[in-house]
Amino acid sequence: MKNNKVPFTPDEIAKLAANPYTRSVNEYQIRYTVAFKKYVLAEHEAHGTPWKEIFRKAGYDPDILKGRRIESTVANIRREAASERGLHETASSKKIADKDLEKQRMKTAIRDLQKEVIRQGQMIEFLKKTLHLNAEEDS
């Protein structure tokens, strides 16, 4: 199945992830917190604020989300609010968030291991030089 959505760039993902209303974000999908969903509905109902402006006021750049994503997000929020369960964190968003967290942990572990390998290499070079100097002193 072909995905027709335009992927987020790594820079856009970083900006979206920095927003406290973002539950999780990946290349093709952004999930929002329940607090954001409530904010969107309350802001529109109380003030009639246009959807794009609500996203902007919440700290999102509408140029990153583009019109279609905003429209579909609002439709999904309204559908979820009208559902029997009401606004909620979806199971899949938790799975995505857990997966993203695991990826971050893996990246951190890899970075730490790379630093350790470099440090070990430096120690080996230091020991070689020390042994070489000791051998010269013994001669």
Secondary structure, 3 states (H helix, E strand, C coil): CCCCCCCCCHHHHHHHHHCCCEEEECCCCEEECHHHHHHHHHHHHHHCCCHHHHHHHCCCCHHHHHHHHHHHHHHHHHHHHHCCCCCCCCHHHHHHHHHHHHHHHHHHHHHHHHHHHHHHHHHHHHHHHHHHHHHHHHC
